[in-house]
């Protein structure tokens, strides 16, 4: 993409309403625009990152054997009345009526609807286990929407739902989701720690939140420092194996890690003092096992092996897709701007032409652009007439992981400059070598 043909409305000044780094930088980098309190339009740069995050979530869900569907945003109230949650959910639910005076709602979550789908089409234990998920916009009428996409009213969320014959099978689905989430976050360049949490209005006794440590996190967290040293890496896990998934869960949840809602001072005191850590965390996902909480009142049963009808055991599993964009920035920025991890970057590299209009530099930049594209890379070429300092400032602000700088002096020596946004280190090399280096960096991502 050439910057002269792109829509990138960057701001020089920080908007007064932005209180945290991700909100400030998303506005300044032209990623979002607020349309109402807690409701944002996603502009081209932000939309590309959002779609990259969504793509990784889809890939890892399907790697774990989960099946994508898409449910509507507007739901009939009678499903929620059937489950008993319509009045219990509270004012965060946006309740509406259609032209026929039927009670409807803008879905904050989808347990009721997916249970209705299941009971209409599944009747035998032979069709289990089954996990359905979708990625869809949700609405929760927060009393104080703030922090940009971190605490908005409208947000993009992945929510998945497992249906199993027994509690043991459902807990395997719980463990399987924990494994898939660890892999998902690490692919994005994030370390998200699973912490024992409160189930809230979803219900159930087994639940973990995944939190990214950040000074601006809205939750106070208490954890054993050893858990922060764990990495999932590129493990080859058999998702069908109860033992392998349970082993990963044990590894990542056996040490103390809890949110302020579930913090237990007596258990905390048993952690060696030199390993106790208190910090702030950003929630980016949560998994639940709630047994037959929804299947029993809504009649979601199957015929068991002995011929009797039994309610299925269920769980739900969410990832805040749009919230993750903010969390990624909170964990990856400096005083110059965003620093995107390679897995989610909107463009693989930026090309900066130091002397736009010069025949040699223009030709070299065009050749770089074509060579990168041929390698499957997507560069952002700053072909504007701005001064070099302004071009560098824009590249630093929008946070592309790599920058290739092309100038007359370098070309006289047959080199360009490849710069890492994260470290600031630069290296001179031939244009061909720069393209090959970038191709190698992104080959395994």
Secondary structure as UniProt FT lines:
FT   HELIX           3..5
FT   TURN            16..17
FT   HELIX           21..28
FT   TURN            29..30
FT   STRAND          32..36
FT   TURN            37..38
FT   STRAND          39..42
FT   HELIX           44..63
FT   TURN            64..65
FT   STRAND          67..68
FT   STRAND          74..76
FT   HELIX           77..83
FT   TURN            86..88
FT   TURN            91..92
FT   STRAND          94..97
FT   TURN            99..100
FT   STRAND          103..106
FT   HELIX           111..121
FT   HELIX           125..127
FT   STRAND          130..139
FT   TURN            143..144
FT   HELIX           148..150
FT   STRAND          154..164
FT   HELIX           167..187
FT   TURN            188..189
FT   STRAND          192..196
FT   HELIX           200..202
FT   STRAND          206..213
FT   TURN            215..216
FT   STRAND          219..224
FT   HELIX           225..229
FT   TURN            239..240
FT   HELIX           242..253
FT   STRAND          257..259
FT   TURN            260..262
FT   HELIX           265..268
FT   TURN            269..270
FT   HELIX           273..275
FT   STRAND          276..291
FT   TURN            292..299
FT   STRAND          301..303
FT   TURN            305..306
FT   STRAND          309..311
FT   STRAND          313..320
FT   HELIX           321..331
FT   STRAND          333..334
FT   TURN            335..336
FT   STRAND          337..338
FT   TURN            342..344
FT   STRAND          349..353
FT   TURN            354..357
FT   HELIX           359..374
FT   TURN            375..376
FT   STRAND          379..382
FT   HELIX           388..398
FT   STRAND          402..406
FT   HELIX           408..412
FT   TURN            413..414
FT   STRAND          416..420
FT   TURN            421..423
FT   STRAND          426..429
FT   HELIX           431..443
//
